[in-house]
Amino acid sequence: MKVAIMGAGLAGLSCSVLLEQYGVLPDIYEAQYKIGARFTNGEAIMNILDFPVEDCFNYLDRKYEVKLNPINTLESLVIHGPKDSALIEGNLGYITARGNHPHALEVQLGDISKAPVFTNNYYTIDDLKAKYDVIVVATGNSNEPKRQRIWETDIVANIIGASIRGTFNPHQAEVWLNDSYAPQGYCFLLPYHNNIASLCIAVPGTAGVNLELLWQKFLESLHFEFNVKDTFTLHSFEIGRNKTLVTENLMFVGNAGGFVMPFLGFGQFTSMLSGFEAAIAIANGNMQSYIDAMQPLIDSYYPSLKMRRVLAGMNNNKYNLLIKILQNKYANTTFSKFPIPILKLVANVIDPFIARNSELN
Ligand SMILES: Cc1cc2nc3c(=O)[nH]c(=O)nc-3n(C[C@H](O)[C@H](O)[C@H](O)COP(=O)(O)OP(=O)(O)OC[C@H]3O[C@@H](n4cnc5c(N)ncnc54)[C@H](O)[C@@H]3O)c2cc1C
């Protein structure tokens, strides 16, 4: 069977690695000059968002026999509201390296894969369709699904970020909720060493978002010492869903399959899962079984979107209230110990609750 994979990112390389376990060597087509040739950053994989999987890296190892390593465990999360902060501690998940970093997840997957990677060209489905039995679209964006008319956008995010040098707790992430520099969005800090971290703002909006202005305001608000190393900007990063994951001989995985969870824009674990499951379906000669395998993730998309919309509907008063709730030791324990049912519950309950209580501040 001849398989082409478009995109040597997390989903594409996961698919390749598993296909190779089944004795199928795909051809990989990558737009950049090498695997991981993008900005370097730290990202999080949070157990709380991946229930019922308790430990994402153990799960990948046990279920698919693919051993990958994060950079660090994530043991605490500080959430800063406009007035106050809350600290959540526990076995929260992992911090990973991405992009052009020697331990980036895509670099680790690339080291395991033996498939040939044809680089330096933005391929289209039409370039490859005639030559292959199956094409796995793993381009990390909505361009190809849009061309196939199967894509529906839910959120358009704009992201500005940088690597910053300073002194950090490598097991702790920080989030800022403040509508003066992250309207309807959030800012976060993720250290990927004790002296280097990713600092980002992610805000929604299709036009008129002055990211540079928000960035300056955010940087000025920070009360710790740091130097900005390099900055990147991503306009119009689309989060959405495909009406189907399989059409004719095409399979859509990772972001191109709609596997970014809208709540916080997390998509690493889901992208790898989709790549692995697509490979199993191809190897079993039943591409449609990929859709069944992904159903639990497809089902968790809407609660996640709902949470995202709740967050987007909040203002500084509501952020202050949320911080008060999180400072409560019972809420804190609940969030860190009993993951996603709580998130689903919160998705249903938090909106009217916060609306009712916003006058508390
Ligand atoms: C700034 C930022 C922070 C993030 N933080 C987190 C986080 O903390 N936690 C989390 O879980 N997720 C996070 N995400 C999301 C996560 O990075 C993605 O969901 C994940 O990388 C998607 O994997 P993928 O394989 O679909 O795409 P990618 O890993 O992006 O890979 C796509 C590959 O396809 C290539 N490509 C593109 N077009 C073509 C083409 N036409 N032909 C050939 N190759 C092509 C690209 O060059 C790239 O190598 C973040 C995303 C961003 C942008």
The ligand as an ORCA input file, in Angstrom:
! r2SCAN-3c Opt
* xyz 0 1
  C       1.901     29.220     20.123
  C       1.205     27.909     20.310
  C       1.136     27.363     21.584
  C       0.500     26.137     21.768
  N       0.473     25.627     23.022
  C      -0.058     24.389     23.215
  C      -0.012     23.790     24.499
  O       0.485     24.374     25.473
  N      -0.510     22.534     24.620
  C      -1.054     21.834     23.568
  O      -1.467     20.676     23.749
  N      -1.133     22.395     22.342
  C      -0.643     23.652     22.142
  N      -0.677     24.205     20.904
  C      -1.300     23.443     19.812
  C      -0.354     22.350     19.294
  O       0.918     22.886     19.044
  C      -0.928     21.787     17.993
  O      -2.237     21.344     18.243
  C      -0.123     20.618     17.423
  O       1.204     20.978     17.145
  C      -0.776     20.167     16.118
  O      -0.047     19.136     15.520
  P      -0.171     18.907     13.951
  O       0.641     17.723     13.654
  O      -1.582     18.957     13.546
  O       0.506     20.211     13.336
  P       2.024     20.654     13.407
  O       2.736     20.002     14.520
  O       1.981     22.136     13.325
  O       2.643     20.066     12.057
  C       2.204     20.449     10.779
  C       3.361     20.267      9.815
  O       2.869     20.353      8.482
  C       3.742     21.160      7.729
  N       2.963     21.688      6.600
  C       2.055     22.704      6.610
  N       1.505     22.831      5.389
  C       2.074     21.889      4.606
  C       1.916     21.527      3.240
  N       1.039     22.142      2.452
  N       2.661     20.506      2.748
  C       3.552     19.847      3.544
  N       3.746     20.169      4.833
  C       3.000     21.160      5.364
  C       4.241     22.194      8.713
  O       5.442     22.789      8.284
  C       4.413     21.345      9.973
  O       5.683     20.744     10.025
  C      -0.093     25.450     20.676
  C      -0.032     26.009     19.399
  C       0.606     27.225     19.213
  C       0.643     27.817     17.840
*
